[in-house]
Amino acid sequence: MARAEHVDSAALARLIGGWRTEDVPLPHALADALAELIAGNVLVDGAALPPQRALAAALGVSRGTVAEAYAELTARDG
């Protein structure tokens, strides 16, 4: 798949695929899924991710889940 510098929320939701697991909190699982896309060069490190509300709607989760995942992903990079 081609690298993307910016991806919309619906496309990112499709790229993430089956990211939910029963034994991992949603924010952590989402951060892991995003990190895998970055490690696989599907998403460029530092790419503009979709707004929290848009990705939350596309994934069917709360905005808080996405906010926590984004914060965790940023902390990992740090």
PyMOL Python script that loads the backbone (N, CA, C, O; Angstrom):
from pymol import cmd

cmd.read_pdbstr("""\
ATOM      1  N   MET A   1       0.849  -1.172   0.000  1.00  0.00           N
ATOM      2  CA  MET A   1       0.000   0.000   0.000  1.00  0.00           C
ATOM      3  C   MET A   1       0.893   1.233   0.000  1.00  0.00           C
ATOM      4  O   MET A   1       1.962   1.234   0.611  1.00  0.00           O
ATOM      5  N   ALA A   2       0.464   2.253  -0.668  1.00  0.00           N
ATOM      6  CA  ALA A   2       1.242   3.485  -0.760  1.00  0.00           C
ATOM      7  C   ALA A   2       1.275   4.206   0.579  1.00  0.00           C
ATOM      8  O   ALA A   2       0.328   4.149   1.363  1.00  0.00           O
ATOM      9  N   ARG A   3       2.384   4.883   0.818  1.00  0.00           N
ATOM     10  CA  ARG A   3       2.518   5.672   2.036  1.00  0.00           C
ATOM     11  C   ARG A   3       1.576   6.869   1.961  1.00  0.00           C
ATOM     12  O   ARG A   3       1.302   7.396   0.883  1.00  0.00           O
ATOM     13  N   ALA A   4       1.099   7.277   3.100  1.00  0.00           N
ATOM     14  CA  ALA A   4       0.160   8.397   3.148  1.00  0.00           C
ATOM     15  C   ALA A   4       0.659   9.436   4.129  1.00  0.00           C
ATOM     16  O   ALA A   4       1.003   9.106   5.264  1.00  0.00           O
ATOM     17  N   GLU A   5       0.703  10.696   3.703  1.00  0.00           N
ATOM     18  CA  GLU A   5       1.092  11.776   4.609  1.00  0.00           C
ATOM     19  C   GLU A   5      -0.120  12.286   5.370  1.00  0.00           C
ATOM     20  O   GLU A   5       0.020  12.827   6.467  1.00  0.00           O
ATOM     21  N   HIS A   6      -1.289  12.125   4.811  1.00  0.00           N
ATOM     22  CA  HIS A   6      -2.536  12.486   5.484  1.00  0.00           C
ATOM     23  C   HIS A   6      -3.596  11.496   5.016  1.00  0.00           C
ATOM     24  O   HIS A   6      -3.696  11.188   3.828  1.00  0.00           O
ATOM     25  N   VAL A   7      -4.364  11.014   5.945  1.00  0.00           N
ATOM     26  CA  VAL A   7      -5.407  10.051   5.612  1.00  0.00           C
ATOM     27  C   VAL A   7      -6.674  10.465   6.343  1.00  0.00           C
ATOM     28  O   VAL A   7      -6.626  10.911   7.489  1.00  0.00           O
ATOM     29  N   ASP A   8      -7.800  10.314   5.674  1.00  0.00           N
ATOM     30  CA  ASP A   8      -9.042  10.709   6.342  1.00  0.00           C
ATOM     31  C   ASP A   8      -9.497   9.611   7.303  1.00  0.00           C
ATOM     32  O   ASP A   8      -8.982   8.493   7.283  1.00  0.00           O
ATOM     33  N   SER A   9     -10.444   9.946   8.116  1.00  0.00           N
ATOM     34  CA  SER A   9     -10.862   9.055   9.193  1.00  0.00           C
ATOM     35  C   SER A   9     -11.428   7.730   8.680  1.00  0.00           C
ATOM     36  O   SER A   9     -11.137   6.676   9.248  1.00  0.00           O
ATOM     37  N   ALA A  10     -12.224   7.769   7.623  1.00  0.00           N
ATOM     38  CA  ALA A  10     -12.802   6.524   7.100  1.00  0.00           C
ATOM     39  C   ALA A  10     -11.712   5.623   6.532  1.00  0.00           C
ATOM     40  O   ALA A  10     -11.733   4.410   6.744  1.00  0.00           O
ATOM     41  N   ALA A  11     -10.769   6.205   5.817  1.00  0.00           N
ATOM     42  CA  ALA A  11      -9.672   5.414   5.258  1.00  0.00           C
ATOM     43  C   ALA A  11      -8.806   4.839   6.371  1.00  0.00           C
ATOM     44  O   ALA A  11      -8.375   3.689   6.288  1.00  0.00           O
ATOM     45  N   LEU A  12      -8.550   5.621   7.404  1.00  0.00           N
ATOM     46  CA  LEU A  12      -7.743   5.133   8.512  1.00  0.00           C
ATOM     47  C   LEU A  12      -8.461   4.011   9.247  1.00  0.00           C
ATOM     48  O   LEU A  12      -7.826   3.037   9.653  1.00  0.00           O
ATOM     49  N   ALA A  13      -9.756   4.128   9.423  1.00  0.00           N
ATOM     50  CA  ALA A  13     -10.527   3.068  10.072  1.00  0.00           C
ATOM     51  C   ALA A  13     -10.413   1.767   9.279  1.00  0.00           C
ATOM     52  O   ALA A  13     -10.313   0.691   9.868  1.00  0.00           O
ATOM     53  N   ARG A  14     -10.428   1.858   7.951  1.00  0.00           N
ATOM     54  CA  ARG A  14     -10.271   0.662   7.118  1.00  0.00           C
ATOM     55  C   ARG A  14      -8.859   0.096   7.245  1.00  0.00           C
ATOM     56  O   ARG A  14      -8.682  -1.121   7.314  1.00  0.00           O
ATOM     57  N   LEU A  15      -7.862   0.964   7.276  1.00  0.00           N
ATOM     58  CA  LEU A  15      -6.472   0.513   7.408  1.00  0.00           C
ATOM     59  C   LEU A  15      -6.222  -0.181   8.742  1.00  0.00           C
ATOM     60  O   LEU A  15      -5.480  -1.161   8.810  1.00  0.00           O
ATOM     61  N   ILE A  16      -6.842   0.329   9.795  1.00  0.00           N
ATOM     62  CA  ILE A  16      -6.640  -0.235  11.123  1.00  0.00           C
ATOM     63  C   ILE A  16      -7.216  -1.642  11.214  1.00  0.00           C
ATOM     64  O   ILE A  16      -6.616  -2.523  11.830  1.00  0.00           O
ATOM     65  N   GLY A  17      -8.364  -1.852  10.608  1.00  0.00           N
ATOM     66  CA  GLY A  17      -8.961  -3.184  10.608  1.00  0.00           C
ATOM     67  C   GLY A  17      -9.397  -3.647  11.983  1.00  0.00           C
ATOM     68  O   GLY A  17      -9.970  -2.874  12.751  1.00  0.00           O
ATOM     69  N   GLY A  18      -9.128  -4.907  12.298  1.00  0.00           N
ATOM     70  CA  GLY A  18      -9.560  -5.514  13.556  1.00  0.00           C
ATOM     71  C   GLY A  18      -8.596  -5.221  14.695  1.00  0.00           C
ATOM     72  O   GLY A  18      -7.775  -6.070  15.045  1.00  0.00           O
ATOM     73  N   TRP A  19      -8.683  -4.060  15.263  1.00  0.00           N
ATOM     74  CA  TRP A  19      -7.744  -3.608  16.285  1.00  0.00           C
ATOM     75  C   TRP A  19      -8.213  -3.883  17.700  1.00  0.00           C
ATOM     76  O   TRP A  19      -7.410  -3.853  18.632  1.00  0.00           O
ATOM     77  N   ARG A  20      -9.484  -4.148  17.877  1.00  0.00           N
ATOM     78  CA  ARG A  20     -10.026  -4.345  19.228  1.00  0.00           C
ATOM     79  C   ARG A  20      -9.726  -5.745  19.728  1.00  0.00           C
ATOM     80  O   ARG A  20      -9.894  -6.727  19.004  1.00  0.00           O
ATOM     81  N   THR A  21      -9.280  -5.826  20.978  1.00  0.00           N
ATOM     82  CA  THR A  21      -9.095  -7.116  21.632  1.00  0.00           C
ATOM     83  C   THR A  21      -9.732  -7.049  23.012  1.00  0.00           C
ATOM     84  O   THR A  21      -9.816  -5.982  23.621  1.00  0.00           O
ATOM     85  N   GLU A  22     -10.176  -8.191  23.491  1.00  0.00           N
ATOM     86  CA  GLU A  22     -10.889  -8.219  24.768  1.00  0.00           C
ATOM     87  C   GLU A  22      -9.999  -7.901  25.954  1.00  0.00           C
ATOM     88  O   GLU A  22     -10.470  -7.336  26.941  1.00  0.00           O
ATOM     89  N   ASP A  23      -8.720  -8.250  25.881  1.00  0.00           N
ATOM     90  CA  ASP A  23      -7.858  -8.128  27.049  1.00  0.00           C
ATOM     91  C   ASP A  23      -7.015  -6.858  27.085  1.00  0.00           C
ATOM     92  O   ASP A  23      -6.208  -6.682  27.997  1.00  0.00           O
ATOM     93  N   VAL A  24      -7.188  -5.973  26.111  1.00  0.00           N
ATOM     94  CA  VAL A  24      -6.409  -4.733  26.051  1.00  0.00           C
ATOM     95  C   VAL A  24      -7.380  -3.546  26.040  1.00  0.00           C
ATOM     96  O   VAL A  24      -8.324  -3.533  25.251  1.00  0.00           O
ATOM     97  N   PRO A  25      -7.158  -2.549  26.907  1.00  0.00           N
ATOM     98  CA  PRO A  25      -8.026  -1.368  26.894  1.00  0.00           C
ATOM     99  C   PRO A  25      -8.044  -0.720  25.500  1.00  0.00           C
ATOM    100  O   PRO A  25      -7.029  -0.701  24.804  1.00  0.00           O
ATOM    101  N   LEU A  26      -9.190  -0.198  25.108  1.00  0.00           N
ATOM    102  CA  LEU A  26      -9.352   0.368  23.771  1.00  0.00           C
ATOM    103  C   LEU A  26      -8.295   1.412  23.402  1.00  0.00           C
ATOM    104  O   LEU A  26      -7.737   1.333  22.307  1.00  0.00           O
ATOM    105  N   PRO A  27      -7.994   2.389  24.271  1.00  0.00           N
ATOM    106  CA  PRO A  27      -6.988   3.383  23.869  1.00  0.00           C
ATOM    107  C   PRO A  27      -5.627   2.752  23.567  1.00  0.00           C
ATOM    108  O   PRO A  27      -4.950   3.148  22.618  1.00  0.00           O
ATOM    109  N   HIS A  28      -5.234   1.775  24.376  1.00  0.00           N
ATOM    110  CA  HIS A  28      -3.941   1.113  24.168  1.00  0.00           C
ATOM    111  C   HIS A  28      -3.955   0.305  22.864  1.00  0.00           C
ATOM    112  O   HIS A  28      -2.993   0.336  22.097  1.00  0.00           O
ATOM    113  N   ALA A  29      -5.044  -0.412  22.624  1.00  0.00           N
ATOM    114  CA  ALA A  29      -5.158  -1.204  21.398  1.00  0.00           C
ATOM    115  C   ALA A  29      -5.134  -0.312  20.159  1.00  0.00           C
ATOM    116  O   ALA A  29      -4.522  -0.660  19.149  1.00  0.00           O
ATOM    117  N   LEU A  30      -5.799   0.834  20.239  1.00  0.00           N
ATOM    118  CA  LEU A  30      -5.808   1.760  19.113  1.00  0.00           C
ATOM    119  C   LEU A  30      -4.417   2.350  18.894  1.00  0.00           C
ATOM    120  O   LEU A  30      -3.969   2.465  17.754  1.00  0.00           O
ATOM    121  N   ALA A  31      -3.735   2.724  19.969  1.00  0.00           N
ATOM    122  CA  ALA A  31      -2.367   3.232  19.846  1.00  0.00           C
ATOM    123  C   ALA A  31      -1.461   2.178  19.227  1.00  0.00           C
ATOM    124  O   ALA A  31      -0.622   2.497  18.385  1.00  0.00           O
ATOM    125  N   ASP A  32      -1.626   0.917  19.641  1.00  0.00           N
ATOM    126  CA  ASP A  32      -0.828  -0.171  19.063  1.00  0.00           C
ATOM    127  C   ASP A  32      -1.082  -0.303  17.569  1.00  0.00           C
ATOM    128  O   ASP A  32      -0.146  -0.461  16.786  1.00  0.00           O
ATOM    129  N   ALA A  33      -2.355  -0.238  17.172  1.00  0.00           N
ATOM    130  CA  ALA A  33      -2.706  -0.369  15.757  1.00  0.00           C
ATOM    131  C   ALA A  33      -2.113   0.772  14.935  1.00  0.00           C
ATOM    132  O   ALA A  33      -1.595   0.550  13.840  1.00  0.00           O
ATOM    133  N   LEU A  34      -2.188   1.981  15.460  1.00  0.00           N
ATOM    134  CA  LEU A  34      -1.600   3.126  14.752  1.00  0.00           C
ATOM    135  C   LEU A  34      -0.083   2.989  14.669  1.00  0.00           C
ATOM    136  O   LEU A  34       0.514   3.287  13.634  1.00  0.00           O
ATOM    137  N   ALA A  35       0.536   2.541  15.752  1.00  0.00           N
ATOM    138  CA  ALA A  35       1.992   2.355  15.761  1.00  0.00           C
ATOM    139  C   ALA A  35       2.412   1.306  14.730  1.00  0.00           C
ATOM    140  O   ALA A  35       3.453   1.451  14.089  1.00  0.00           O
ATOM    141  N   GLU A  36       1.617   0.263  14.570  1.00  0.00           N
ATOM    142  CA  GLU A  36       1.919  -0.758  13.565  1.00  0.00           C
ATOM    143  C   GLU A  36       1.853  -0.176  12.155  1.00  0.00           C
ATOM    144  O   GLU A  36       2.680  -0.515  11.309  1.00  0.00           O
ATOM    145  N   LEU A  37       0.887   0.691  11.896  1.00  0.00           N
ATOM    146  CA  LEU A  37       0.790   1.318  10.578  1.00  0.00           C
ATOM    147  C   LEU A  37       1.995   2.218  10.313  1.00  0.00           C
ATOM    148  O   LEU A  37       2.484   2.300   9.186  1.00  0.00           O
ATOM    149  N   ILE A  38       2.465   2.887  11.356  1.00  0.00           N
ATOM    150  CA  ILE A  38       3.639   3.750  11.215  1.00  0.00           C
ATOM    151  C   ILE A  38       4.891   2.888  11.004  1.00  0.00           C
ATOM    152  O   ILE A  38       5.705   3.174  10.127  1.00  0.00           O
ATOM    153  N   ALA A  39       5.036   1.839  11.809  1.00  0.00           N
ATOM    154  CA  ALA A  39       6.207   0.952  11.688  1.00  0.00           C
ATOM    155  C   ALA A  39       6.254   0.278  10.324  1.00  0.00           C
ATOM    156  O   ALA A  39       7.333   0.028   9.786  1.00  0.00           O
ATOM    157  N   GLY A  40       5.090  -0.012   9.771  1.00  0.00           N
ATOM    158  CA  GLY A  40       5.005  -0.641   8.454  1.00  0.00           C
ATOM    159  C   GLY A  40       5.069   0.340   7.299  1.00  0.00           C
ATOM    160  O   GLY A  40       4.912  -0.046   6.141  1.00  0.00           O
ATOM    161  N   ASN A  41       5.299   1.609   7.610  1.00  0.00           N
ATOM    162  CA  ASN A  41       5.386   2.670   6.603  1.00  0.00           C
ATOM    163  C   ASN A  41       4.105   2.856   5.795  1.00  0.00           C
ATOM    164  O   ASN A  41       4.131   3.385   4.684  1.00  0.00           O
ATOM    165  N   VAL A  42       2.985   2.414   6.367  1.00  0.00           N
ATOM    166  CA  VAL A  42       1.693   2.699   5.744  1.00  0.00           C
ATOM    167  C   VAL A  42       1.334   4.152   6.036  1.00  0.00           C
ATOM    168  O   VAL A  42       0.817   4.863   5.175  1.00  0.00           O
ATOM    169  N   LEU A  43       1.616   4.578   7.267  1.00  0.00           N
ATOM    170  CA  LEU A  43       1.487   5.985   7.658  1.00  0.00           C
ATOM    171  C   LEU A  43       2.888   6.531   7.878  1.00  0.00           C
ATOM    172  O   LEU A  43       3.733   5.865   8.477  1.00  0.00           O
ATOM    173  N   VAL A  44       3.128   7.709   7.407  1.00  0.00           N
ATOM    174  CA  VAL A  44       4.413   8.353   7.602  1.00  0.00           C
ATOM    175  C   VAL A  44       4.504   8.833   9.042  1.00  0.00           C
ATOM    176  O   VAL A  44       3.554   9.416   9.564  1.00  0.00           O
ATOM    177  N   ASP A  45       5.640   8.590   9.687  1.00  0.00           N
ATOM    178  CA  ASP A  45       5.848   9.073  11.046  1.00  0.00           C
ATOM    179  C   ASP A  45       5.683  10.589  11.038  1.00  0.00           C
ATOM    180  O   ASP A  45       6.338  11.282  10.260  1.00  0.00           O
ATOM    181  N   GLY A  46       4.830  11.094  11.883  1.00  0.00           N
ATOM    182  CA  GLY A  46       4.544  12.527  11.925  1.00  0.00           C
ATOM    183  C   GLY A  46       3.406  12.950  11.012  1.00  0.00           C
ATOM    184  O   GLY A  46       3.128  14.142  10.884  1.00  0.00           O
ATOM    185  N   ALA A  47       2.743  11.992  10.375  1.00  0.00           N
ATOM    186  CA  ALA A  47       1.617  12.318   9.486  1.00  0.00           C
ATOM    187  C   ALA A  47       0.494  12.983  10.272  1.00  0.00           C
ATOM    188  O   ALA A  47       0.350  12.764  11.475  1.00  0.00           O
ATOM    189  N   ALA A  48      -0.290  13.787   9.588  1.00  0.00           N
ATOM    190  CA  ALA A  48      -1.450  14.442  10.196  1.00  0.00           C
ATOM    191  C   ALA A  48      -2.576  13.412  10.327  1.00  0.00           C
ATOM    192  O   ALA A  48      -3.185  12.999   9.340  1.00  0.00           O
ATOM    193  N   LEU A  49      -2.830  13.015  11.565  1.00  0.00           N
ATOM    194  CA  LEU A  49      -3.915  12.078  11.817  1.00  0.00           C
ATOM    195  C   LEU A  49      -5.237  12.822  11.804  1.00  0.00           C
ATOM    196  O   LEU A  49      -5.265  14.037  11.999  1.00  0.00           O
ATOM    197  N   PRO A  50      -6.338  12.109  11.577  1.00  0.00           N
ATOM    198  CA  PRO A  50      -7.646  12.761  11.539  1.00  0.00           C
ATOM    199  C   PRO A  50      -7.993  13.380  12.892  1.00  0.00           C
ATOM    200  O   PRO A  50      -7.458  12.969  13.922  1.00  0.00           O
ATOM    201  N   PRO A  51      -8.890  14.368  12.887  1.00  0.00           N
ATOM    202  CA  PRO A  51      -9.374  14.922  14.157  1.00  0.00           C
ATOM    203  C   PRO A  51      -9.974  13.806  15.018  1.00  0.00           C
ATOM    204  O   PRO A  51     -10.521  12.827  14.509  1.00  0.00           O
ATOM    205  N   GLN A  52      -9.857  13.982  16.320  1.00  0.00           N
ATOM    206  CA  GLN A  52     -10.326  12.959  17.259  1.00  0.00           C
ATOM    207  C   GLN A  52     -11.789  12.598  17.043  1.00  0.00           C
ATOM    208  O   GLN A  52     -12.134  11.417  16.999  1.00  0.00           O
ATOM    209  N   ARG A  53     -12.634  13.582  16.911  1.00  0.00           N
ATOM    210  CA  ARG A  53     -14.074  13.301  16.759  1.00  0.00           C
ATOM    211  C   ARG A  53     -14.368  12.520  15.486  1.00  0.00           C
ATOM    212  O   ARG A  53     -15.206  11.618  15.490  1.00  0.00           O
ATOM    213  N   ALA A  54     -13.689  12.859  14.403  1.00  0.00           N
ATOM    214  CA  ALA A  54     -13.928  12.176  13.131  1.00  0.00           C
ATOM    215  C   ALA A  54     -13.488  10.715  13.202  1.00  0.00           C
ATOM    216  O   ALA A  54     -14.210   9.828  12.747  1.00  0.00           O
ATOM    217  N   LEU A  55     -12.306  10.459  13.772  1.00  0.00           N
ATOM    218  CA  LEU A  55     -11.844   9.080  13.876  1.00  0.00           C
ATOM    219  C   LEU A  55     -12.715   8.298  14.856  1.00  0.00           C
ATOM    220  O   LEU A  55     -13.018   7.129  14.621  1.00  0.00           O
ATOM    221  N   ALA A  56     -13.113   8.931  15.939  1.00  0.00           N
ATOM    222  CA  ALA A  56     -13.996   8.267  16.898  1.00  0.00           C
ATOM    223  C   ALA A  56     -15.297   7.828  16.228  1.00  0.00           C
ATOM    224  O   ALA A  56     -15.763   6.709  16.442  1.00  0.00           O
ATOM    225  N   ALA A  57     -15.876   8.703  15.424  1.00  0.00           N
ATOM    226  CA  ALA A  57     -17.114   8.362  14.725  1.00  0.00           C
ATOM    227  C   ALA A  57     -16.884   7.219  13.736  1.00  0.00           C
ATOM    228  O   ALA A  57     -17.713   6.315  13.627  1.00  0.00           O
ATOM    229  N   ALA A  58     -15.768   7.257  13.021  1.00  0.00           N
ATOM    230  CA  ALA A  58     -15.473   6.216  12.034  1.00  0.00           C
ATOM    231  C   ALA A  58     -15.246   4.856  12.696  1.00  0.00           C
ATOM    232  O   ALA A  58     -15.573   3.819  12.118  1.00  0.00           O
ATOM    233  N   LEU A  59     -14.684   4.861  13.909  1.00  0.00           N
ATOM    234  CA  LEU A  59     -14.398   3.609  14.612  1.00  0.00           C
ATOM    235  C   LEU A  59     -15.513   3.172  15.553  1.00  0.00           C
ATOM    236  O   LEU A  59     -15.510   2.038  16.033  1.00  0.00           O
ATOM    237  N   GLY A  60     -16.463   4.058  15.821  1.00  0.00           N
ATOM    238  CA  GLY A  60     -17.557   3.730  16.735  1.00  0.00           C
ATOM    239  C   GLY A  60     -17.126   3.693  18.191  1.00  0.00           C
ATOM    240  O   GLY A  60     -17.596   2.865  18.971  1.00  0.00           O
ATOM    241  N   VAL A  61     -16.216   4.608  18.551  1.00  0.00           N
ATOM    242  CA  VAL A  61     -15.742   4.717  19.934  1.00  0.00           C
ATOM    243  C   VAL A  61     -15.914   6.159  20.397  1.00  0.00           C
ATOM    244  O   VAL A  61     -16.306   7.027  19.618  1.00  0.00           O
ATOM    245  N   SER A  62     -15.619   6.405  21.665  1.00  0.00           N
ATOM    246  CA  SER A  62     -15.723   7.770  22.176  1.00  0.00           C
ATOM    247  C   SER A  62     -14.516   8.602  21.744  1.00  0.00           C
ATOM    248  O   SER A  62     -13.456   8.068  21.419  1.00  0.00           O
ATOM    249  N   ARG A  63     -14.702   9.914  21.748  1.00  0.00           N
ATOM    250  CA  ARG A  63     -13.594  10.807  21.429  1.00  0.00           C
ATOM    251  C   ARG A  63     -12.483  10.640  22.453  1.00  0.00           C
ATOM    252  O   ARG A  63     -11.305  10.752  22.116  1.00  0.00           O
ATOM    253  N   GLY A  64     -12.848  10.373  23.692  1.00  0.00           N
ATOM    254  CA  GLY A  64     -11.864  10.165  24.744  1.00  0.00           C
ATOM    255  C   GLY A  64     -10.941   8.986  24.467  1.00  0.00           C
ATOM    256  O   GLY A  64      -9.753   9.033  24.784  1.00  0.00           O
ATOM    257  N   THR A  65     -11.488   7.932  23.875  1.00  0.00           N
ATOM    258  CA  THR A  65     -10.666   6.776  23.503  1.00  0.00           C
ATOM    259  C   THR A  65      -9.601   7.191  22.498  1.00  0.00           C
ATOM    260  O   THR A  65      -8.434   6.821  22.632  1.00  0.00           O
ATOM    261  N   VAL A  66     -10.003   7.954  21.498  1.00  0.00           N
ATOM    262  CA  VAL A  66      -9.051   8.409  20.476  1.00  0.00           C
ATOM    263  C   VAL A  66      -8.057   9.388  21.084  1.00  0.00           C
ATOM    264  O   VAL A  66      -6.865   9.330  20.782  1.00  0.00           O
ATOM    265  N   ALA A  67      -8.535  10.286  21.936  1.00  0.00           N
ATOM    266  CA  ALA A  67      -7.640  11.252  22.578  1.00  0.00           C
ATOM    267  C   ALA A  67      -6.574  10.527  23.391  1.00  0.00           C
ATOM    268  O   ALA A  67      -5.399  10.888  23.329  1.00  0.00           O
ATOM    269  N   GLU A  68      -6.970   9.514  24.151  1.00  0.00           N
ATOM    270  CA  GLU A  68      -6.000   8.743  24.945  1.00  0.00           C
ATOM    271  C   GLU A  68      -5.019   8.000  24.043  1.00  0.00           C
ATOM    272  O   GLU A  68      -3.823   7.949  24.330  1.00  0.00           O
ATOM    273  N   ALA A  69      -5.521   7.430  22.961  1.00  0.00           N
ATOM    274  CA  ALA A  69      -4.646   6.711  22.027  1.00  0.00           C
ATOM    275  C   ALA A  69      -3.638   7.649  21.388  1.00  0.00           C
ATOM    276  O   ALA A  69      -2.459   7.312  21.281  1.00  0.00           O
ATOM    277  N   TYR A  70      -4.090   8.827  20.960  1.00  0.00           N
ATOM    278  CA  TYR A  70      -3.179   9.803  20.366  1.00  0.00           C
ATOM    279  C   TYR A  70      -2.125  10.245  21.389  1.00  0.00           C
ATOM    280  O   TYR A  70      -0.950  10.378  21.048  1.00  0.00           O
ATOM    281  N   ALA A  71      -2.541  10.473  22.635  1.00  0.00           N
ATOM    282  CA  ALA A  71      -1.606  10.880  23.676  1.00  0.00           C
ATOM    283  C   ALA A  71      -0.576   9.784  23.937  1.00  0.00           C
ATOM    284  O   ALA A  71       0.611  10.068  24.099  1.00  0.00           O
ATOM    285  N   GLU A  72      -1.024   8.552  23.978  1.00  0.00           N
ATOM    286  CA  GLU A  72      -0.104   7.436  24.195  1.00  0.00           C
ATOM    287  C   GLU A  72       0.878   7.317  23.037  1.00  0.00           C
ATOM    288  O   GLU A  72       2.069   7.092  23.248  1.00  0.00           O
ATOM    289  N   LEU A  73       0.384   7.467  21.829  1.00  0.00           N
ATOM    290  CA  LEU A  73       1.244   7.375  20.659  1.00  0.00           C
ATOM    291  C   LEU A  73       2.292   8.482  20.678  1.00  0.00           C
ATOM    292  O   LEU A  73       3.451   8.249  20.336  1.00  0.00           O
ATOM    293  N   THR A  74       1.889   9.677  21.074  1.00  0.00           N
ATOM    294  CA  THR A  74       2.821  10.798  21.174  1.00  0.00           C
ATOM    295  C   THR A  74       3.864  10.533  22.253  1.00  0.00           C
ATOM    296  O   THR A  74       5.047  10.813  22.056  1.00  0.00           O
ATOM    297  N   ALA A  75       3.434   9.995  23.388  1.00  0.00           N
ATOM    298  CA  ALA A  75       4.360   9.685  24.477  1.00  0.00           C
ATOM    299  C   ALA A  75       5.375   8.622  24.084  1.00  0.00           C
ATOM    300  O   ALA A  75       6.537   8.696  24.483  1.00  0.00           O
ATOM    301  N   ARG A  76       4.952   7.644  23.314  1.00  0.00           N
ATOM    302  CA  ARG A  76       5.858   6.596  22.853  1.00  0.00           C
ATOM    303  C   ARG A  76       6.948   7.180  21.959  1.00  0.00           C
ATOM    304  O   ARG A  76       8.098   6.741  21.986  1.00  0.00           O
ATOM    305  N   ASP A  77       6.565   8.164  21.178  1.00  0.00           N
ATOM    306  CA  ASP A  77       7.498   8.776  20.223  1.00  0.00           C
ATOM    307  C   ASP A  77       8.526   9.644  20.930  1.00  0.00           C
ATOM    308  O   ASP A  77       9.629   9.858  20.428  1.00  0.00           O
ATOM    309  N   GLY A  78       8.151  10.139  22.096  1.00  0.00           N
ATOM    310  CA  GLY A  78       8.854  11.133  22.803  1.00  0.00           C
ATOM    311  C   GLY A  78      10.168  10.963  23.364  1.00  0.00           C
ATOM    312  O   GLY A  78      10.706  11.891  23.968  1.00  0.00           O
TER     313      GLY A  78
END
""", "prot")
cmd.dss("prot")
cmd.show_as("cartoon", "prot")
cmd.util.cbc("prot")
cmd.orient("prot")
